[in-house]
Amino acid sequence: MREILFVVGEASGDLHAGKVAEVLRATAPSLAMAGVGGGHMRGAGVEILEDVENLAVMGFAEVVRHIPKHYALLGRLRARIESGRVALVVLLDYPGFNLKVAEVAKKAGVPVLYYITPQVWAWGAGRLPKLARVVTKAASILPFEEGLLRRHGVDATFVGHPLLDRAQSLPAQAEARASLGLPSDGPILAVFPGSRRAELARHLQPFMQTAALLQARIPRLQVVVSVAPTVRISDADCPFPLVHGASFNVLRAATAGLLKSGTTTLEAAVAGLPHVIGYRTSAITYAIARRVVKIPHIGLVNVVAHREVSPEFVQDAFNPAHVAEALMPLLDVQSAVRARAEEGLREVRGMLGTPGASERVAAMIRDLVAARPA
């Protein structure tokens, strides 16, 4: 029996691939599935060849140390693809590694579906010719990606953002607060400092300083810190309550948020939570990024909107006093600044498409497998 080979590089990819695998298990139970992933994929019936926790890195400088491990994994995947057992390779994000996998598949005559395509609109536009050459079909999750990819010869389809599938039944604010044991009234600040070790090392202290400044100015303010289930932070480093997982409940319970850059900003848009974006990285990664990133914003919510819906404070610009000042009007439910932010977030949510991304990608997989000779 030939198989679908999934390759993801971090926890979010595992989540989205797991959702697609769940649909395939229900609609095409005869398909075998294997790949690089984690608990979500494993729970959906995918044979895990390498755990994603062994791979996830971020930043230009941090990647260098992991090169030997990645080349060893690439060799294992090459052997599997060239064995003839793989009917289709499905790649999710992680372009530095996954484009190499796509090239191996292309040479072996195995079709490639790229779901959650590389962010060539931000940096790495030089990858577009390679994408066109080695990718059979692309499933994009941001509204402007389909046209950009098609103009460069990539057969792309906008499938909508998969986080909409997770957000179809969001709780009301009162329900979310009750589920978290938070007060039913009064302002609440949600803090999302990130979950990777490097993110926490650079974000936690200034994020906590910002929250403390706001609490001094707004005595009734409650602060809640949202992290991944695997993250552990000491009381000395974080004096506020921690919530593990349940990110949408935290976003719905809060009045405003202080968020690290990334998909969390789109989750906030879907949840309707006004927020400020903060981000710090290593000096060398930031220096390189300034030279290669070609867009004016780093927060995905602003990238989608093509304007600043949520204020951004990046690298040295992240000054806790300045960030606290930007959050003050967002914590005031009567302020005009907050009203404008809420309107911008509604626009962004509308641009993300409709629920059903996992079903659409699963249908693309079934079609690509059916088109191949047995």
TORKOL-4160 file (C-alpha; in steps of 0.2 Angstrom, whole numbers, padded with zeros to 4 digits, m for minus):
374
<pt num="1" X="0000" Y="0000" Z="0000"/>
<pt num="2" X="0007" Y="0017" Z="m0005"/>
<pt num="3" X="0007" Y="0031" Z="0008"/>
<pt num="4" X="0005" Y="0050" Z="0010"/>
<pt num="5" X="0021" Y="0057" Z="0017"/>
<pt num="6" X="0018" Y="0072" Z="0028"/>
<pt num="7" X="0033" Y="0083" Z="0033"/>
<pt num="8" X="0031" Y="0097" Z="0046"/>
<pt num="9" X="0044" Y="0107" Z="0056"/>
<pt num="10" X="0035" Y="0114" Z="0071"/>
<pt num="11" X="0020" Y="0111" Z="0083"/>
<pt num="12" X="0008" Y="0122" Z="0073"/>
<pt num="13" X="0011" Y="0112" Z="0057"/>
<pt num="14" X="0008" Y="0096" Z="0067"/>
<pt num="15" X="m0009" Y="0103" Z="0072"/>
<pt num="16" X="m0014" Y="0107" Z="0055"/>
<pt num="17" X="m0007" Y="0091" Z="0047"/>
<pt num="18" X="m0016" Y="0082" Z="0061"/>
<pt num="19" X="m0033" Y="0090" Z="0056"/>
<pt num="20" X="m0030" Y="0085" Z="0038"/>
<pt num="21" X="m0026" Y="0067" Z="0043"/>
<pt num="22" X="m0042" Y="0066" Z="0053"/>
<pt num="23" X="m0052" Y="0070" Z="0038"/>
<pt num="24" X="m0042" Y="0058" Z="0027"/>
<pt num="25" X="m0044" Y="0044" Z="0039"/>
<pt num="26" X="m0063" Y="0047" Z="0039"/>
<pt num="27" X="m0065" Y="0049" Z="0020"/>
<pt num="28" X="m0051" Y="0038" Z="0013"/>
<pt num="29" X="m0047" Y="0025" Z="0026"/>
<pt num="30" X="m0037" Y="0014" Z="0014"/>
<pt num="31" X="m0023" Y="0028" Z="0013"/>
<pt num="32" X="m0008" Y="0024" Z="0024"/>
<pt num="33" X="0000" Y="0040" Z="0032"/>
<pt num="34" X="0017" Y="0043" Z="0038"/>
<pt num="35" X="0028" Y="0058" Z="0042"/>
<pt num="36" X="0038" Y="0070" Z="0052"/>
<pt num="37" X="0026" Y="0077" Z="0065"/>
<pt num="38" X="0020" Y="0076" Z="0083"/>
<pt num="39" X="0005" Y="0071" Z="0094"/>
<pt num="40" X="m0009" Y="0078" Z="0083"/>
<pt num="41" X="m0003" Y="0068" Z="0068"/>
<pt num="42" X="0000" Y="0053" Z="0079"/>
<pt num="43" X="m0017" Y="0054" Z="0086"/>
<pt num="44" X="m0024" Y="0055" Z="0068"/>
<pt num="45" X="m0016" Y="0039" Z="0064"/>
<pt num="46" X="0000" Y="0045" Z="0056"/>
<pt num="47" X="0015" Y="0034" Z="0058"/>
<pt num="48" X="0028" Y="0046" Z="0065"/>
<pt num="49" X="0046" Y="0044" Z="0058"/>
<pt num="50" X="0053" Y="0059" Z="0068"/>
<pt num="51" X="0046" Y="0069" Z="0082"/>
<pt num="52" X="0044" Y="0087" Z="0077"/>
<pt num="53" X="0050" Y="0092" Z="0095"/>
<pt num="54" X="0068" Y="0087" Z="0089"/>
<pt num="55" X="0067" Y="0099" Z="0074"/>
<pt num="56" X="0059" Y="0116" Z="0079"/>
<pt num="57" X="0071" Y="0130" Z="0078"/>
<pt num="58" X="0069" Y="0148" Z="0073"/>
<pt num="59" X="0080" Y="0163" Z="0068"/>
<pt num="60" X="0094" Y="0163" Z="0055"/>
<pt num="61" X="0108" Y="0160" Z="0069"/>
<pt num="62" X="0099" Y="0146" Z="0078"/>
<pt num="63" X="0097" Y="0136" Z="0062"/>
<pt num="64" X="0115" Y="0133" Z="0059"/>
<pt num="65" X="0118" Y="0122" Z="0074"/>
<pt num="66" X="0104" Y="0110" Z="0068"/>
<pt num="67" X="0111" Y="0107" Z="0050"/>
<pt num="68" X="0118" Y="0090" Z="0053"/>
<pt num="69" X="0102" Y="0083" Z="0061"/>
<pt num="70" X="0092" Y="0090" Z="0046"/>
<pt num="71" X="0103" Y="0082" Z="0033"/>
<pt num="72" X="0102" Y="0065" Z="0042"/>
<pt num="73" X="0083" Y="0066" Z="0042"/>
<pt num="74" X="0083" Y="0072" Z="0023"/>
<pt num="75" X="0093" Y="0056" Z="0019"/>
<pt num="76" X="0080" Y="0045" Z="0028"/>
<pt num="77" X="0066" Y="0054" Z="0019"/>
<pt num="78" X="0075" Y="0052" Z="0002"/>
<pt num="79" X="0076" Y="0034" Z="0004"/>
<pt num="80" X="0058" Y="0032" Z="0009"/>
<pt num="81" X="0052" Y="0043" Z="m0006"/>
<pt num="82" X="0064" Y="0034" Z="m0018"/>
<pt num="83" X="0058" Y="0017" Z="m0012"/>
<pt num="84" X="0042" Y="0019" Z="m0022"/>
<pt num="85" X="0030" Y="0017" Z="m0007"/>
<pt num="86" X="0026" Y="0036" Z="m0007"/>
<pt num="87" X="0011" Y="0041" Z="m0017"/>
<pt num="88" X="0011" Y="0060" Z="m0012"/>
<pt num="89" X="0022" Y="0071" Z="m0002"/>
<pt num="90" X="0012" Y="0084" Z="0009"/>
<pt num="91" X="0023" Y="0098" Z="0015"/>
<pt num="92" X="0018" Y="0111" Z="0028"/>
<pt num="93" X="0028" Y="0127" Z="0030"/>
<pt num="94" X="0046" Y="0125" Z="0036"/>
<pt num="95" X="0053" Y="0130" Z="0019"/>
<pt num="96" X="0072" Y="0129" Z="0022"/>
<pt num="97" X="0070" Y="0110" Z="0025"/>
<pt num="98" X="0054" Y="0106" Z="0015"/>
<pt num="99" X="0060" Y="0114" Z="m0001"/>
<pt num="100" X="0074" Y="0101" Z="m0001"/>
<pt num="101" X="0061" Y="0087" Z="0002"/>
<pt num="102" X="0051" Y="0094" Z="m0013"/>
<pt num="103" X="0066" Y="0093" Z="m0024"/>
<pt num="104" X="0069" Y="0075" Z="m0019"/>
<pt num="105" X="0051" Y="0071" Z="m0023"/>
<pt num="106" X="0052" Y="0080" Z="m0039"/>
<pt num="107" X="0067" Y="0070" Z="m0045"/>
<pt num="108" X="0059" Y="0053" Z="m0039"/>
<pt num="109" X="0043" Y="0058" Z="m0049"/>
<pt num="110" X="0032" Y="0059" Z="m0033"/>
<pt num="111" X="0020" Y="0074" Z="m0033"/>
<pt num="112" X="0021" Y="0087" Z="m0020"/>
<pt num="113" X="0007" Y="0097" Z="m0011"/>
<pt num="114" X="0013" Y="0112" Z="m0001"/>
<pt num="115" X="0000" Y="0117" Z="0012"/>
<pt num="116" X="0004" Y="0133" Z="0021"/>
<pt num="117" X="0017" Y="0139" Z="0008"/>
<pt num="118" X="0033" Y="0149" Z="0012"/>
<pt num="119" X="0031" Y="0167" Z="0016"/>
<pt num="120" X="0039" Y="0173" Z="0000"/>
<pt num="121" X="0030" Y="0189" Z="0001"/>
<pt num="122" X="0040" Y="0194" Z="0016"/>
<pt num="123" X="0057" Y="0187" Z="0011"/>
<pt num="124" X="0064" Y="0173" Z="0000"/>
<pt num="125" X="0056" Y="0179" Z="m0016"/>
<pt num="126" X="0071" Y="0170" Z="m0024"/>
<pt num="127" X="0062" Y="0154" Z="m0019"/>
<pt num="128" X="0047" Y="0157" Z="m0031"/>
<pt num="129" X="0056" Y="0149" Z="m0046"/>
<pt num="130" X="0060" Y="0133" Z="m0036"/>
<pt num="131" X="0042" Y="0132" Z="m0029"/>
<pt num="132" X="0036" Y="0133" Z="m0047"/>
<pt num="133" X="0048" Y="0119" Z="m0052"/>
<pt num="134" X="0046" Y="0107" Z="m0038"/>
<pt num="135" X="0028" Y="0109" Z="m0031"/>
<pt num="136" X="0014" Y="0101" Z="m0040"/>
<pt num="137" X="0000" Y="0110" Z="m0031"/>
<pt num="138" X="0000" Y="0123" Z="m0017"/>
<pt num="139" X="m0013" Y="0127" Z="m0004"/>
<pt num="140" X="m0011" Y="0144" Z="0002"/>
<pt num="141" X="m0019" Y="0151" Z="0019"/>
<pt num="142" X="m0018" Y="0170" Z="0016"/>
<pt num="143" X="m0029" Y="0179" Z="0004"/>
<pt num="144" X="m0015" Y="0187" Z="m0006"/>
<pt num="145" X="m0004" Y="0172" Z="m0008"/>
<pt num="146" X="m0014" Y="0163" Z="m0022"/>
<pt num="147" X="m0012" Y="0177" Z="m0035"/>
<pt num="148" X="0006" Y="0180" Z="m0030"/>
<pt num="149" X="0011" Y="0162" Z="m0032"/>
<pt num="150" X="0001" Y="0160" Z="m0048"/>
<pt num="151" X="0009" Y="0175" Z="m0056"/>
<pt num="152" X="0026" Y="0165" Z="m0053"/>
<pt num="153" X="0020" Y="0149" Z="m0061"/>
<pt num="154" X="0014" Y="0140" Z="m0045"/>
<pt num="155" X="m0003" Y="0131" Z="m0046"/>
<pt num="156" X="m0010" Y="0138" Z="m0030"/>
<pt num="157" X="m0027" Y="0138" Z="m0022"/>
<pt num="158" X="m0032" Y="0149" Z="m0007"/>
<pt num="159" X="m0041" Y="0136" Z="0005"/>
<pt num="160" X="m0044" Y="0149" Z="0019"/>
<pt num="161" X="m0035" Y="0149" Z="0036"/>
<pt num="162" X="m0035" Y="0133" Z="0046"/>
<pt num="163" X="m0037" Y="0143" Z="0063"/>
<pt num="164" X="m0055" Y="0147" Z="0057"/>
<pt num="165" X="m0059" Y="0128" Z="0059"/>
<pt num="166" X="m0054" Y="0130" Z="0078"/>
<pt num="167" X="m0064" Y="0145" Z="0080"/>
<pt num="168" X="m0081" Y="0140" Z="0074"/>
<pt num="169" X="m0089" Y="0140" Z="0092"/>
<pt num="170" X="m0080" Y="0153" Z="0102"/>
<pt num="171" X="m0086" Y="0156" Z="0119"/>
<pt num="172" X="m0094" Y="0173" Z="0125"/>
<pt num="173" X="m0083" Y="0184" Z="0136"/>
<pt num="174" X="m0093" Y="0179" Z="0152"/>
<pt num="175" X="m0091" Y="0161" Z="0148"/>
<pt num="176" X="m0073" Y="0162" Z="0144"/>
<pt num="177" X="m0069" Y="0171" Z="0160"/>
<pt num="178" X="m0079" Y="0158" Z="0170"/>
<pt num="179" X="m0070" Y="0144" Z="0162"/>
<pt num="180" X="m0053" Y="0152" Z="0168"/>
<pt num="181" X="m0059" Y="0157" Z="0185"/>
<pt num="182" X="m0057" Y="0176" Z="0181"/>
<pt num="183" X="m0068" Y="0190" Z="0187"/>
<pt num="184" X="m0084" Y="0193" Z="0177"/>
<pt num="185" X="m0081" Y="0211" Z="0176"/>
<pt num="186" X="m0066" Y="0223" Z="0175"/>
<pt num="187" X="m0052" Y="0224" Z="0163"/>
<pt num="188" X="m0041" Y="0209" Z="0159"/>
<pt num="189" X="m0024" Y="0209" Z="0150"/>
<pt num="190" X="m0019" Y="0193" Z="0140"/>
<pt num="191" X="m0001" Y="0191" Z="0138"/>
<pt num="192" X="0006" Y="0179" Z="0125"/>
<pt num="193" X="0025" Y="0179" Z="0126"/>
<pt num="194" X="0028" Y="0164" Z="0115"/>
<pt num="195" X="0032" Y="0146" Z="0119"/>
<pt num="196" X="0049" Y="0142" Z="0111"/>
<pt num="197" X="0063" Y="0144" Z="0124"/>
<pt num="198" X="0072" Y="0158" Z="0113"/>
<pt num="199" X="0055" Y="0168" Z="0113"/>
<pt num="200" X="0053" Y="0166" Z="0131"/>
<pt num="201" X="0071" Y="0171" Z="0135"/>
<pt num="202" X="0069" Y="0187" Z="0125"/>
<pt num="203" X="0050" Y="0192" Z="0129"/>
<pt num="204" X="0046" Y="0186" Z="0146"/>
<pt num="205" X="0054" Y="0200" Z="0156"/>
<pt num="206" X="0049" Y="0215" Z="0146"/>
<pt num="207" X="0031" Y="0208" Z="0144"/>
<pt num="208" X="0030" Y="0206" Z="0163"/>
<pt num="209" X="0037" Y="0223" Z="0165"/>
<pt num="210" X="0024" Y="0230" Z="0154"/>
<pt num="211" X="0010" Y="0221" Z="0163"/>
<pt num="212" X="0016" Y="0227" Z="0180"/>
<pt num="213" X="0017" Y="0245" Z="0174"/>
<pt num="214" X="m0001" Y="0244" Z="0168"/>
<pt num="215" X="m0007" Y="0236" Z="0184"/>
<pt num="216" X="0000" Y="0250" Z="0193"/>
<pt num="217" X="m0010" Y="0262" Z="0183"/>
<pt num="218" X="m0026" Y="0252" Z="0182"/>
<pt num="219" X="m0028" Y="0245" Z="0200"/>
<pt num="220" X="m0042" Y="0233" Z="0195"/>
<pt num="221" X="m0033" Y="0226" Z="0180"/>
<pt num="222" X="m0031" Y="0207" Z="0180"/>
<pt num="223" X="m0016" Y="0199" Z="0170"/>
<pt num="224" X="m0016" Y="0182" Z="0163"/>
<pt num="225" X="m0002" Y="0174" Z="0154"/>
<pt num="226" X="m0005" Y="0161" Z="0140"/>
<pt num="227" X="0008" Y="0148" Z="0136"/>
<pt num="228" X="0009" Y="0131" Z="0127"/>
<pt num="229" X="0005" Y="0115" Z="0138"/>
<pt num="230" X="0023" Y="0110" Z="0139"/>
<pt num="231" X="0029" Y="0127" Z="0145"/>
<pt num="232" X="0034" Y="0129" Z="0163"/>
<pt num="233" X="0039" Y="0146" Z="0170"/>
<pt num="234" X="0044" Y="0150" Z="0189"/>
<pt num="235" X="0034" Y="0161" Z="0200"/>
<pt num="236" X="0049" Y="0172" Z="0201"/>
<pt num="237" X="0049" Y="0175" Z="0182"/>
<pt num="238" X="0030" Y="0177" Z="0180"/>
<pt num="239" X="0020" Y="0184" Z="0195"/>
<pt num="240" X="0004" Y="0182" Z="0185"/>
<pt num="241" X="m0007" Y="0167" Z="0183"/>
<pt num="242" X="m0002" Y="0155" Z="0169"/>
<pt num="243" X="m0015" Y="0146" Z="0158"/>
<pt num="244" X="m0008" Y="0131" Z="0148"/>
<pt num="245" X="m0017" Y="0129" Z="0131"/>
<pt num="246" X="m0034" Y="0136" Z="0129"/>
<pt num="247" X="m0028" Y="0151" Z="0119"/>
<pt num="248" X="m0045" Y="0155" Z="0112"/>
<pt num="249" X="m0053" Y="0155" Z="0129"/>
<pt num="250" X="m0039" Y="0168" Z="0135"/>
<pt num="251" X="m0041" Y="0179" Z="0120"/>
<pt num="252" X="m0060" Y="0179" Z="0122"/>
<pt num="253" X="m0059" Y="0182" Z="0141"/>
<pt num="254" X="m0047" Y="0197" Z="0139"/>
<pt num="255" X="m0051" Y="0215" Z="0136"/>
<pt num="256" X="m0034" Y="0218" Z="0127"/>
<pt num="257" X="m0018" Y="0208" Z="0123"/>
<pt num="258" X="0001" Y="0210" Z="0123"/>
<pt num="259" X="0006" Y="0197" Z="0110"/>
<pt num="260" X="0022" Y="0191" Z="0102"/>
<pt num="261" X="0022" Y="0192" Z="0083"/>
<pt num="262" X="0015" Y="0176" Z="0074"/>
<pt num="263" X="m0001" Y="0167" Z="0071"/>
<pt num="264" X="m0007" Y="0172" Z="0088"/>
<pt num="265" X="m0011" Y="0189" Z="0081"/>
<pt num="266" X="m0023" Y="0181" Z="0068"/>
<pt num="267" X="m0031" Y="0171" Z="0082"/>
<pt num="268" X="m0033" Y="0188" Z="0091"/>
<pt num="269" X="m0041" Y="0195" Z="0075"/>
<pt num="270" X="m0053" Y="0180" Z="0074"/>
<pt num="271" X="m0057" Y="0182" Z="0093"/>
<pt num="272" X="m0060" Y="0201" Z="0091"/>
<pt num="273" X="m0047" Y="0205" Z="0104"/>
<pt num="274" X="m0038" Y="0222" Z="0102"/>
<pt num="275" X="m0019" Y="0220" Z="0105"/>
<pt num="276" X="m0001" Y="0226" Z="0104"/>
<pt num="277" X="0013" Y="0216" Z="0096"/>
<pt num="278" X="0030" Y="0214" Z="0103"/>
<pt num="279" X="0045" Y="0205" Z="0096"/>
<pt num="280" X="0063" Y="0203" Z="0100"/>
<pt num="281" X="0076" Y="0191" Z="0092"/>
<pt num="282" X="0095" Y="0189" Z="0093"/>
<pt num="283" X="0105" Y="0203" Z="0086"/>
<pt num="284" X="0112" Y="0194" Z="0072"/>
<pt num="285" X="0095" Y="0187" Z="0066"/>
<pt num="286" X="0088" Y="0204" Z="0067"/>
<pt num="287" X="0102" Y="0212" Z="0057"/>
<pt num="288" X="0100" Y="0199" Z="0043"/>
<pt num="289" X="0081" Y="0201" Z="0044"/>
<pt num="290" X="0082" Y="0220" Z="0041"/>
<pt num="291" X="0091" Y="0217" Z="0025"/>
<pt num="292" X="0080" Y="0203" Z="0018"/>
<pt num="293" X="0062" Y="0206" Z="0024"/>
<pt num="294" X="0053" Y="0216" Z="0011"/>
<pt num="295" X="0037" Y="0221" Z="0020"/>
<pt num="296" X="0033" Y="0235" Z="0032"/>
<pt num="297" X="0025" Y="0225" Z="0046"/>
<pt num="298" X="0029" Y="0209" Z="0055"/>
<pt num="299" X="0013" Y="0205" Z="0063"/>
<pt num="300" X="0002" Y="0194" Z="0052"/>
<pt num="301" X="m0014" Y="0204" Z="0057"/>
<pt num="302" X="m0006" Y="0219" Z="0049"/>
<pt num="303" X="0002" Y="0210" Z="0034"/>
<pt num="304" X="m0016" Y="0203" Z="0030"/>
<pt num="305" X="m0024" Y="0221" Z="0032"/>
<pt num="306" X="m0009" Y="0229" Z="0022"/>
<pt num="307" X="m0009" Y="0242" Z="0036"/>
<pt num="308" X="m0006" Y="0244" Z="0055"/>
<pt num="309" X="m0022" Y="0237" Z="0064"/>
<pt num="310" X="m0011" Y="0233" Z="0079"/>
<pt num="311" X="0004" Y="0243" Z="0085"/>
<pt num="312" X="0021" Y="0234" Z="0083"/>
<pt num="313" X="0036" Y="0236" Z="0095"/>
<pt num="314" X="0051" Y="0227" Z="0087"/>
<pt num="315" X="0068" Y="0224" Z="0095"/>
<pt num="316" X="0075" Y="0240" Z="0103"/>
<pt num="317" X="0058" Y="0248" Z="0100"/>
<pt num="318" X="0050" Y="0237" Z="0113"/>
<pt num="319" X="0051" Y="0249" Z="0128"/>
<pt num="320" X="0039" Y="0243" Z="0142"/>
<pt num="321" X="0033" Y="0261" Z="0146"/>
<pt num="322" X="0029" Y="0264" Z="0127"/>
<pt num="323" X="0020" Y="0248" Z="0125"/>
<pt num="324" X="0010" Y="0251" Z="0141"/>
<pt num="325" X="0005" Y="0268" Z="0134"/>
<pt num="326" X="m0001" Y="0260" Z="0118"/>
<pt num="327" X="m0011" Y="0247" Z="0128"/>
<pt num="328" X="m0020" Y="0259" Z="0139"/>
<pt num="329" X="m0033" Y="0265" Z="0127"/>
<pt num="330" X="m0036" Y="0247" Z="0121"/>
<pt num="331" X="m0040" Y="0242" Z="0139"/>
<pt num="332" X="m0054" Y="0256" Z="0139"/>
<pt num="333" X="m0069" Y="0249" Z="0132"/>
<pt num="334" X="m0076" Y="0266" Z="0128"/>
<pt num="335" X="m0061" Y="0273" Z="0119"/>
<pt num="336" X="m0061" Y="0278" Z="0100"/>
<pt num="337" X="m0044" Y="0270" Z="0098"/>
<pt num="338" X="m0051" Y="0253" Z="0104"/>
<pt num="339" X="m0066" Y="0255" Z="0092"/>
<pt num="340" X="m0055" Y="0258" Z="0077"/>
<pt num="341" X="m0044" Y="0242" Z="0082"/>
<pt num="342" X="m0060" Y="0231" Z="0083"/>
<pt num="343" X="m0066" Y="0237" Z="0066"/>
<pt num="344" X="m0049" Y="0233" Z="0059"/>
<pt num="345" X="m0049" Y="0216" Z="0066"/>
<pt num="346" X="m0067" Y="0212" Z="0059"/>
<pt num="347" X="m0060" Y="0217" Z="0042"/>
<pt num="348" X="m0045" Y="0205" Z="0044"/>
<pt num="349" X="m0056" Y="0190" Z="0050"/>
<pt num="350" X="m0067" Y="0193" Z="0034"/>
<pt num="351" X="m0051" Y="0192" Z="0023"/>
<pt num="352" X="m0046" Y="0175" Z="0030"/>
<pt num="353" X="m0059" Y="0165" Z="0021"/>
<pt num="354" X="m0072" Y="0153" Z="0028"/>
<pt num="355" X="m0070" Y="0137" Z="0039"/>
<pt num="356" X="m0066" Y="0121" Z="0030"/>
<pt num="357" X="m0047" Y="0122" Z="0026"/>
<pt num="358" X="m0043" Y="0105" Z="0032"/>
<pt num="359" X="m0057" Y="0097" Z="0021"/>
<pt num="360" X="m0052" Y="0107" Z="0006"/>
<pt num="361" X="m0034" Y="0101" Z="0008"/>
<pt num="362" X="m0039" Y="0083" Z="0011"/>
<pt num="363" X="m0049" Y="0084" Z="m0005"/>
<pt num="364" X="m0034" Y="0090" Z="m0015"/>
<pt num="365" X="m0024" Y="0075" Z="m0008"/>
<pt num="366" X="m0037" Y="0063" Z="m0013"/>
<pt num="367" X="m0038" Y="0071" Z="m0031"/>
<pt num="368" X="m0019" Y="0070" Z="m0033"/>
<pt num="369" X="m0018" Y="0052" Z="m0027"/>
<pt num="370" X="m0032" Y="0047" Z="m0038"/>
<pt num="371" X="m0023" Y="0055" Z="m0053"/>
<pt num="372" X="m0008" Y="0044" Z="m0051"/>
<pt num="373" X="m0007" Y="0027" Z="m0059"/>
<pt num="374" X="m0008" Y="0013" Z="m0047"/>
